[in-house]
Amino acid sequence: MQRYHVKKGDEVVVISGAEKGKRGKIIGIASAKSRVMVEGLAMIKKHMRKSQQNPQGRIVEREGTIHISNVMKAENYDARAARRGVAAPAQA
């Protein structure tokens, strides 16, 4: 098992990619693929098959994954911004 710089429950900031600059809490880690799921980010649509609970079927929106190298702990990101003299973004 590999050790990463973030873990489940940490607040992170996305530092590159389509979701750059957004913050969220890690809700899961796929260590085999080195990817993380961040709450409310990289949303994907999953088409659900017809079933007894959903007789018509439905489209569910859920979190996708982001490569672990594209996220940084929020506390480290804020400390880096403070050192550079850039005002940190407001907490969500």
N, C-alpha and C positions, 0 to 999 in steps of 0.2 A: 504494500500500500504506500502510495506516494504522499508526501507531506506538502501542503500548500500554504500560501501566505494569508489565506482567508478560510473561514469555516462557516458552517450553517449558523444563521442568526446574526452575523456581522452586517453592519451597514456599509455599503460600498458605493463608489462612484465609478461610472463607466468612463474610461479614459480614451477610448477610440472606438470607431465604428458608427453605425447609424444612430445609436442611443447615447452618443458622447455627451457627457456633462450631467446625465441623469443619475439620481440616487435611488437606492432601494435596499431592502434587506434580503440576504441570501436565504432561499427556502429549500435549496437542494444542490448537491454536488454530484456530478457524474464523473467520478475519478478515472474511469477507464478511458474517457474521451477528453479529459481535462477541461470540462465545461461546467458552468454554474447556472442555476436558474435564479433570477433576481425578481422579487415581487413587483409586479406591474410593468416590467420591461420586456422587450422583444416578444410582444404578444403575437400568437399565431392562432389561426382558426382550425379547429378539428371538427370534421364532419362525423357525426355519430349515426350509427346504423339504427334502423327502426327496431324498437323493442317494446316490451309491455309498458315500461315506464314512459317511453317516448314513441307513441304509435306513428307519429309523422316523421320521426328522426329529428335531428336538430344540429345546429352549428354551435359549438362551444368555443369560447375564446379563452386561451390559457397561456401561461408563460412559456416561451421558448428558452433556448440556452444561449449563453454568451461564453466565448473562450475565456478561460481563467486569467490569461495574460492581459485581457482588456479591462480588468477591474482592479481597483485599488481601494484599500480600506479608507473610509471617509475621514477618519481622524488623521491619517497620514497625508491625505489630499489637502485637508484644511491647514495642516502645519506647513506643508510645502507652499501653499498660497500665501500664508502669513509671512514666511521668510522672504518671498519675492515681493511683498508689499501690495499684493492684489487682494482686494476685499473678497472674502469668502462669500459664496452665495448663501441666501437665507435658508434656514433649515425648513424642510417640508413637514 
